[in-house]
Amino acid sequence: MDYLIFSFSLMLIYIGLAQLLHIQFGLAGIPNFGVVGFWGLGLYGTGVLYVNYDVPLVPAIAIAALIAAGAAYVLARLILQKSGQAILAATLAFATIVALLVISEKQLTGGVIGLGTIGYPFGDFSERNVVYGGILIAVVAALIWVSARLRDSRLGRVLIAIRDNEELAASLGKDTAATKRMIFVVTCGLMGVLGGLSAPLHQFLVPYHLAPSLTFAVWIALVLGGKGHNFGAIIGVFLTFGLFDILIETYAPVPTEQAILLPNFKLFCYGLLLVGIIMFRPAGLLGEDGPHTRSGRDTPRPAPEPAPKES
Amino acid sequence: MQLHAETLTKSYHQHEVVNIEKVTFGAKGVEGLIGPNGAGKSTLMGLLTRRIAPTSGTIKLDTDKGSTALNPLRSHEVARIGLIKTNQRIQGFDSLTIRDSLRLAATAPSDEGIGSIFGGKRDTDEIEDQVATYLEAFPFSDRNGHARSGGEKKLVDILRCLIARPRLLLMDEPTAGLPDDITRIVMDMVRAKVAAGEMRVVVVEHDLPLIWEYCDYVHFLSEGSILFEGEPDEVKSNRVVAEKYMGV
């Protein structure tokens, strides 16, 4: 039961990350391939402050999120006005740098040995993981609500305009560079918050958590569900993480000798799903525009950007 | 608002495309910029909107707040001062409906901050009214949908610029891709705005009858230089213009 609650809590984190990526890529068109880097700064920032400096959990998460936002600001200054490929490569490299720093800065992070333990932000009682899961639900629900509001707001309209034709948006007086930077910094900071919130779930932090597979899982979920759709990210996470990590890995009656193959089988299925989606439904399962948006007229639209490749 | 260019040159591989001693745009109501193919009209337009960097020379923007050099500005800053250009080639926001595209252009950037996520209504009645006025003046195939044909996209591009309240509007070949009757409605609308003192206009155009009909002043550009300027009748009867352009 505890494991199920852990898995569901982790799934909520993934939904939150996919929602933030929906804002970054689906609305503003920023291909952030360093999701795990910003999440990881939040995770390890919180861990280091909590374990080494005895900062209580909530302020630790806040400080760690600010660090993630600060890193996003520097990165945004350097690369955000470059081409999509450049942003993709630079954010991927950024995430790798974060992972390597965590391994090399042993005094702070414990290196490969790990860092722990991180407790829940409230007293010791038996159902605290359930309560914590409830907090996560509230946080992620708030994120989804804000992202839905954003899409239908004046700011969201500017983001869509920037995604479609940045030069044209600038020629109408929109400060496209500053708008993209602001959105990138805020959403990356929120990825840091989700990282900090993940710290008590993992309790003991190891560099393995910062593997790029998290970035890819979130991307696959977003592409699967539909990058331009609010609920695409949620459905995508259910179909990938929920289906494989929770349902099959935990509950499917797989013989022990085959169980070791499951993670590889999972990657295989992710890849297959991705290829299928790109071939048959390039806008994702839910498509581009939901019926709730004001721009909901059904018109043929050009082919979307090529979806990310799995590593 | 006026644009002053002085000793403005632009060369590509030592070949001079534009070489203008001195020119002022925006002093009269509607100004035309004409010239044969390859005269440097598009390059001059690019220089004026800062899309192309000049080889030498300066462009100054005179407003009632004073005079600013155009070159250090970024494109959104140029637009916010009030210098806006319609596009010769079709440009658009594919995911926005015609209505949303116009609302976007009508909305002030200061209203598009992060606070707008939590505000109530997205667009004020004032903006909706403005958008409706423009939309109703034209026969769109689907007013609430997306621009479909190339002509509709071109029209939306011009309307976007008009609704963004320019002080000096540069129109790059507005007739290209537009049906005649639509061009007339657009140009009448432009004339009315100029007459009301809302803006000044520079039209680059090959369609000479349109230039003679709507312009108060015409600049004739040939081989990169302004060869002649004057009122339409003067330009029409000028010998140089006739030789170089109208092939008489």
Boltz contact constraints between the chains, C-beta under 6 A:
constraints:
  - contact:
      token1: [A, 149]
      token2: [B, 117]
      max_distance: 6.0
  - contact:
      token1: [A, 150]
      token2: [B, 117]
      max_distance: 6.0
  - contact:
      token1: [A, 153]
      token2: [B, 116]
      max_distance: 6.0
  - contact:
      token1: [A, 153]
      token2: [B, 117]
      max_distance: 6.0
  - contact:
      token1: [A, 154]
      token2: [B, 107]
      max_distance: 6.0
  - contact:
      token1: [A, 154]
      token2: [B, 111]
      max_distance: 6.0
  - contact:
      token1: [A, 154]
      token2: [B, 112]
      max_distance: 6.0
  - contact:
      token1: [A, 154]
      token2: [B, 116]
      max_distance: 6.0
  - contact:
      token1: [A, 154]
      token2: [B, 122]
      max_distance: 6.0
  - contact:
      token1: [A, 155]
      token2: [B, 112]
      max_distance: 6.0
  - contact:
      token1: [A, 155]
      token2: [B, 116]
      max_distance: 6.0
  - contact:
      token1: [A, 157]
      token2: [B, 104]
      max_distance: 6.0
  - contact:
      token1: [A, 158]
      token2: [B, 112]
      max_distance: 6.0
  - contact:
      token1: [A, 160]
      token2: [B, 95]
      max_distance: 6.0
  - contact:
      token1: [A, 161]
      token2: [B, 93]
      max_distance: 6.0
  - contact:
      token1: [A, 161]
      token2: [B, 104]
      max_distance: 6.0
  - contact:
      token1: [A, 164]
      token2: [B, 93]
      max_distance: 6.0
  - contact:
      token1: [A, 164]
      token2: [B, 94]
      max_distance: 6.0
  - contact:
      token1: [A, 164]
      token2: [B, 95]
      max_distance: 6.0
  - contact:
      token1: [A, 165]
      token2: [B, 93]
      max_distance: 6.0
  - contact:
      token1: [A, 168]
      token2: [B, 91]
      max_distance: 6.0
  - contact:
      token1: [A, 170]
      token2: [B, 75]
      max_distance: 6.0
  - contact:
      token1: [A, 170]
      token2: [B, 76]
      max_distance: 6.0
  - contact:
      token1: [A, 171]
      token2: [B, 75]
      max_distance: 6.0
  - contact:
      token1: [A, 171]
      token2: [B, 79]
      max_distance: 6.0
  - contact:
      token1: [A, 172]
      token2: [B, 79]
      max_distance: 6.0
  - contact:
      token1: [A, 172]
      token2: [B, 105]
      max_distance: 6.0
  - contact:
      token1: [A, 172]
      token2: [B, 164]
      max_distance: 6.0
  - contact:
      token1: [A, 173]
      token2: [B, 76]
      max_distance: 6.0
  - contact:
      token1: [A, 173]
      token2: [B, 79]
      max_distance: 6.0
  - contact:
      token1: [A, 173]
      token2: [B, 80]
      max_distance: 6.0
  - contact:
      token1: [A, 173]
      token2: [B, 109]
      max_distance: 6.0
  - contact:
      token1: [A, 174]
      token2: [B, 76]
      max_distance: 6.0
  - contact:
      token1: [A, 174]
      token2: [B, 109]
      max_distance: 6.0
  - contact:
      token1: [A, 175]
      token2: [B, 76]
      max_distance: 6.0
  - contact:
      token1: [A, 295]
      token2: [B, 97]
      max_distance: 6.0
  - contact:
      token1: [A, 295]
      token2: [B, 100]
      max_distance: 6.0
  - contact:
      token1: [A, 297]
      token2: [B, 145]
      max_distance: 6.0
  - contact:
      token1: [A, 299]
      token2: [B, 146]
      max_distance: 6.0
